[in-house]
Amino acid sequence: MTAWTCFDVETKDKIAHIRLKRPEVFNTMNRAFWNELPAIVNAISDEAEARVIVISSTGKHFSAGMDLSVFTDGQGVASSAGKAPREEGRARLSLRAEALRLQKTFNCLDEARMPVIMAIQGGCIGGAVDMSTCADMRFATKDAFFVIQEINLAMTADVGTFPRLCHLLPQGIVRELAYSGRRLPAHKAHALGFVNELFDTHEQMLAHVLELAREIAAKSPLAVHGSKVMINYARDHSIADGLDYVATWQSGMFNPTVDMYESFRAKQEKRDPVYEDLLPARKAM
């Protein structure tokens, strides 16, 4: 089992549970975080031993966002101490590449072959908002809040907040949060549909999320995966495009003699259906 710096990972009953584990620094996102998260999620997605991913955290806050060491540890493009001056165009190209690399860290959640459920307590700040927008569902404690922190640091959020959040919240709300840096409290996030449900305690939230994960894991993983693909495709395309693509998908993936037959037979036999896992993803040669 791999020992991760920023996460604990456990797979049980077809559910992969990823926990942020640096509460002493409010689970800030240091360089190890940005390297470890895609490695963990991509491995879960590729191996297909889990059918749902749950992401939760520890301590008072879900995450306070980007750890400033990412900009000052000498490894990023923002650090140039002791180095010769760089040509401006090349420096800007490197900065763009770094932003794209950070975006890919969270893209893995959107692209995972199974649903991702996020359980949020306390502050979900800056980069953590970017991360939360990539989840299929968000649940929160009543003390949770969301902040587009970048504006308070005199920068524009660039890791995924705006492309995704504008599909999840009314634009007027997104603009208010983006321009002002104000907190979006959990009760308002719930009322706006950004959060599925609120809970008094962290324990109650996790119990609910894991029960939902077990329910999803009992469904056909091929049908669940197809549903995620279609929902994401519909988000990014026109209605006509979505209708055409789902027809193509069904013609290639739907086989009534396998999972659908099993679901009918299980009902007749008064038992839970048993579905095969997805096949592991093939690795590049």
DOLUM-381312 format. One record per residue (C-alpha): x, y, z; residue number from 0; chain. Coordinates in Angstrom, 3 decimals. Layout:
<atoms>
- east  north  up  num  cadena
- X  Y  Z  NUM  A
...
</atoms>
This chain:
<atoms>
- east  north  up  num  cadena
- 0.000  0.000  0.000  0  A
- 1.384  3.406  -1.006  1  A
- 2.012  5.895  1.807  2  A
- 0.761  9.264  0.605  3  A
- 1.819  12.602  2.083  4  A
- -1.547  14.343  1.821  5  A
- -4.099  11.536  1.678  6  A
- -5.292  8.346  3.285  7  A
- -6.874  5.968  0.760  8  A
- -9.045  2.945  1.509  9  A
- -11.092  0.781  -0.856  10  A
- -13.826  -1.291  0.749  11  A
- -17.115  -2.703  -0.566  12  A
- -16.433  -1.206  -4.024  13  A
- -16.052  2.299  -2.522  14  A
- -12.736  4.164  -2.677  15  A
- -12.499  6.653  0.192  16  A
- -9.868  9.379  -0.210  17  A
- -9.273  11.534  2.900  18  A
- -7.240  14.718  3.093  19  A
- -5.014  14.197  6.154  20  A
- -3.168  17.436  6.974  21  A
- -5.609  19.126  9.391  22  A
- -2.786  20.854  11.273  23  A
- -2.305  23.111  8.220  24  A
- -6.003  23.145  7.248  25  A
- -5.322  20.627  4.456  26  A
- -3.668  23.203  2.243  27  A
- -2.637  22.031  -1.208  28  A
- 1.140  21.751  -1.279  29  A
- 3.119  20.424  -4.229  30  A
- 2.709  16.832  -3.036  31  A
- -1.084  17.305  -3.106  32  A
- -1.054  18.314  -6.771  33  A
- 1.074  15.307  -7.690  34  A
- -0.672  12.735  -5.504  35  A
- -4.356  13.413  -6.211  36  A
- -4.296  12.576  -9.947  37  A
- -2.081  9.550  -9.304  38  A
- -4.597  8.225  -6.761  39  A
- -7.749  8.989  -8.746  40  A
- -6.391  7.783  -12.081  41  A
- -5.272  4.491  -10.502  42  A
- -8.733  3.961  -8.976  43  A
- -10.405  4.778  -12.285  44  A
- -8.069  2.571  -14.313  45  A
- -8.143  -0.449  -12.003  46  A
- -11.963  -0.292  -11.672  47  A
- -11.962  -2.166  -8.364  48  A
- -14.112  0.628  -6.907  49  A
- -17.411  1.850  -8.336  50  A
- -17.653  5.115  -6.398  51  A
- -15.062  7.596  -5.101  52  A
- -15.745  9.457  -1.849  53  A
- -13.519  12.406  -0.953  54  A
- -13.623  13.736  2.598  55  A
- -11.304  15.641  4.884  56  A
- -10.147  15.923  8.474  57  A
- -10.033  18.676  11.054  58  A
- -11.882  21.982  11.213  59  A
- -11.733  22.825  7.507  60  A
- -12.050  20.764  4.347  61  A
- -9.195  22.724  2.748  62  A
- -7.839  26.250  2.891  63  A
- -6.736  25.961  -0.734  64  A
- -3.356  26.479  -2.334  65  A
- -0.326  26.233  -0.063  66  A
- 1.844  29.252  -0.820  67  A
- 4.912  26.989  -0.799  68  A
- 3.874  25.922  -4.304  69  A
- 4.917  29.410  -5.442  70  A
- 8.031  29.700  -3.285  71  A
- 9.626  26.243  -3.155  72  A
- 11.828  26.894  -6.184  73  A
- 10.168  24.213  -8.342  74  A
- 7.428  26.272  -9.973  75  A
- 7.627  28.824  -12.747  76  A
- 6.877  31.602  -10.261  77  A
- 10.253  31.130  -8.583  78  A
- 13.200  32.787  -10.322  79  A
- 15.515  33.683  -7.448  80  A
- 19.168  33.269  -8.382  81  A
- 18.386  32.595  -12.018  82  A
- 19.215  34.588  -15.100  83  A
- 16.390  36.774  -16.456  84  A
- 14.076  34.832  -18.752  85  A
- 12.766  35.966  -22.110  86  A
- 9.231  37.227  -21.512  87  A
- 7.415  35.120  -24.093  88  A
- 9.020  31.895  -22.927  89  A
- 8.358  32.739  -19.284  90  A
- 4.673  33.371  -20.020  91  A
- 4.442  30.108  -21.980  92  A
- 5.826  28.255  -18.951  93  A
- 3.333  29.986  -16.680  94  A
- 0.481  28.902  -18.939  95  A
- 1.789  25.323  -18.919  96  A
- 1.841  25.374  -15.096  97  A
- -1.786  26.544  -14.968  98  A
- -2.802  23.765  -17.363  99  A
- -0.915  21.213  -15.257  100  A
- -2.766  22.310  -12.117  101  A
- -6.082  22.115  -13.982  102  A
- -5.327  18.510  -14.943  103  A
- -5.033  17.646  -11.254  104  A
- -8.767  18.243  -10.828  105  A
- -9.794  17.144  -14.329  106  A
- -9.139  13.586  -13.186  107  A
- -12.260  13.792  -10.961  108  A
- -14.417  14.858  -13.890  109  A
- -12.896  12.159  -16.092  110  A
- -12.961  9.275  -13.581  111  A
- -15.011  6.316  -14.774  112  A
- -17.097  6.330  -11.603  113  A
- -19.006  9.037  -9.687  114  A
- -17.141  11.247  -7.228  115  A
- -18.940  12.333  -4.042  116  A
- -17.410  15.082  -1.908  117  A
- -18.088  15.571  1.810  118  A
- -17.196  19.103  2.936  119  A
- -16.862  20.549  6.436  120  A
- -15.759  24.036  7.459  121  A
- -13.926  26.129  4.918  122  A
- -13.727  25.150  1.249  123  A
- -11.469  27.908  0.042  124  A
- -9.674  28.884  -3.166  125  A
- -8.359  25.766  -4.891  126  A
- -10.748  23.652  -2.837  127  A
- -13.651  25.364  -4.609  128  A
- -12.051  24.390  -7.931  129  A
- -11.833  20.834  -6.620  130  A
- -15.429  20.777  -5.394  131  A
- -16.807  21.827  -8.779  132  A
- -15.358  18.636  -10.305  133  A
- -17.333  16.326  -8.018  134  A
- -20.561  14.723  -9.195  135  A
- -22.219  15.588  -5.879  136  A
- -21.378  17.717  -2.855  137  A
- -22.611  17.261  0.710  138  A
- -21.720  19.614  3.543  139  A
- -21.978  20.287  7.235  140  A
- -24.021  23.315  8.251  141  A
- -20.856  25.200  9.241  142  A
- -19.305  24.826  5.781  143  A
- -18.622  27.790  3.520  144  A
- -17.112  28.397  0.084  145  A
- -14.802  31.248  -0.911  146  A
- -13.331  32.153  -4.292  147  A
- -10.222  33.282  -2.463  148  A
- -8.148  34.229  -5.481  149  A
- -9.753  37.681  -5.789  150  A
- -8.633  38.419  -2.205  151  A
- -5.068  37.673  -3.353  152  A
- -5.333  40.009  -6.361  153  A
- -5.557  37.245  -8.948  154  A
- -8.138  35.518  -11.139  155  A
- -9.129  31.953  -10.265  156  A
- -7.618  29.793  -13.010  157  A
- -7.747  26.125  -11.996  158  A
- -11.354  25.454  -12.999  159  A
- -13.715  27.512  -10.838  160  A
- -15.365  29.581  -13.571  161  A
- -15.716  27.055  -16.413  162  A
- -17.528  24.648  -14.065  163  A
- -19.135  26.873  -11.440  164  A
- -21.119  28.743  -14.094  165  A
- -22.895  25.430  -14.807  166  A
- -23.608  24.847  -11.111  167  A
- -24.719  28.259  -9.809  168  A
- -26.616  31.249  -11.256  169  A
- -24.196  33.603  -12.997  170  A
- -25.149  36.529  -10.793  171  A
- -24.106  34.534  -7.724  172  A
- -20.852  33.413  -9.364  173  A
- -20.027  37.008  -10.252  174  A
- -20.802  38.262  -6.752  175  A
- -18.509  35.644  -5.216  176  A
- -15.789  36.123  -7.851  177  A
- -15.658  39.913  -7.629  178  A
- -16.073  40.322  -3.861  179  A
- -14.397  37.284  -2.308  180  A
- -17.381  36.894  0.006  181  A
- -18.266  33.607  1.668  182  A
- -21.058  31.445  0.292  183  A
- -22.479  29.805  3.452  184  A
- -23.626  26.202  3.344  185  A
- -27.319  27.015  3.769  186  A
- -27.263  29.288  0.729  187  A
- -25.164  26.809  -1.305  188  A
- -27.803  24.196  -0.508  189  A
- -30.680  26.501  -1.429  190  A
- -28.987  27.198  -4.774  191  A
- -28.473  23.494  -5.483  192  A
- -24.680  23.528  -5.295  193  A
- -24.795  21.282  -2.212  194  A
- -27.121  18.272  -2.171  195  A
- -27.797  18.103  1.554  196  A
- -26.647  19.598  4.877  197  A
- -25.796  17.882  8.166  198  A
- -25.283  18.945  11.751  199  A
- -22.075  16.960  12.188  200  A
- -19.206  15.582  10.166  201  A
- -20.061  12.069  11.326  202  A
- -23.673  12.331  10.139  203  A
- -22.508  13.627  6.774  204  A
- -20.021  10.797  6.242  205  A
- -22.568  8.170  7.262  206  A
- -25.027  9.532  4.691  207  A
- -22.411  9.859  1.938  208  A
- -21.106  6.328  2.441  209  A
- -24.650  4.922  2.432  210  A
- -25.325  6.727  -0.864  211  A
- -22.024  5.398  -2.217  212  A
- -23.038  1.839  -1.297  213  A
- -26.358  2.314  -3.093  214  A
- -24.606  3.534  -6.243  215  A
- -22.000  0.752  -6.035  216  A
- -24.818  -1.818  -6.136  217  A
- -25.949  -0.597  -9.574  218  A
- -24.525  -1.699  -12.904  219  A
- -21.120  0.036  -13.134  220  A
- -21.470  0.209  -16.917  221  A
- -24.841  1.982  -16.645  222  A
- -23.514  4.355  -13.956  223  A
- -20.441  5.150  -16.043  224  A
- -22.617  5.740  -19.098  225  A
- -24.821  8.086  -17.100  226  A
- -21.807  10.118  -15.962  227  A
- -20.450  10.316  -19.499  228  A
- -23.833  11.481  -20.811  229  A
- -24.355  14.081  -18.077  230  A
- -20.891  15.551  -18.656  231  A
- -21.406  15.507  -22.416  232  A
- -24.794  17.226  -22.108  233  A
- -23.208  19.904  -19.918  234  A
- -20.641  20.709  -22.602  235  A
- -22.810  20.390  -25.752  236  A
- -26.157  21.327  -27.255  237  A
- -29.312  19.288  -26.694  238  A
- -29.142  18.016  -30.283  239  A
- -25.536  16.913  -29.807  240  A
- -26.435  15.163  -26.553  241  A
- -29.337  13.268  -28.092  242  A
- -27.192  12.132  -31.000  243  A
- -24.341  11.026  -28.761  244  A
- -26.487  9.040  -26.320  245  A
- -28.016  7.171  -29.280  246  A
- -24.519  6.293  -30.454  247  A
- -23.461  5.322  -26.937  248  A
- -26.415  2.999  -26.462  249  A
- -25.834  1.321  -29.792  250  A
- -22.285  0.483  -28.723  251  A
- -22.559  -0.168  -24.965  252  A
- -26.077  -1.403  -24.225  253  A
- -26.455  -5.191  -24.030  254  A
- -29.856  -6.272  -22.615  255  A
- -28.726  -9.899  -22.282  256  A
- -26.198  -9.083  -19.541  257  A
- -26.810  -6.418  -16.873  258  A
- -30.469  -5.790  -17.690  259  A
- -31.152  -9.529  -17.732  260  A
- -29.405  -9.841  -14.361  261  A
- -31.519  -7.031  -12.876  262  A
- -34.776  -8.717  -14.006  263  A
- -33.645  -12.145  -12.838  264  A
- -32.603  -10.768  -9.437  265  A
- -36.047  -9.223  -8.944  266  A
- -37.737  -12.492  -9.836  267  A
- -35.476  -14.392  -7.444  268  A
- -35.880  -11.745  -4.698  269  A
- -32.151  -11.092  -4.334  270  A
- -29.689  -8.305  -4.996  271  A
- -28.307  -8.206  -8.540  272  A
- -24.629  -9.005  -9.080  273  A
- -22.871  -7.057  -11.813  274  A
- -19.357  -7.434  -13.171  275  A
- -16.868  -4.633  -12.588  276  A
- -15.660  -2.545  -15.493  277  A
- -12.568  -3.960  -17.122  278  A
- -9.273  -2.351  -16.082  279  A
- -8.197  0.397  -18.440  280  A
- -5.427  -0.608  -20.805  281  A
- -2.079  1.013  -20.190  282  A
- -0.189  2.704  -22.985  283  A
- 2.518  0.488  -24.446  284  A
</atoms>
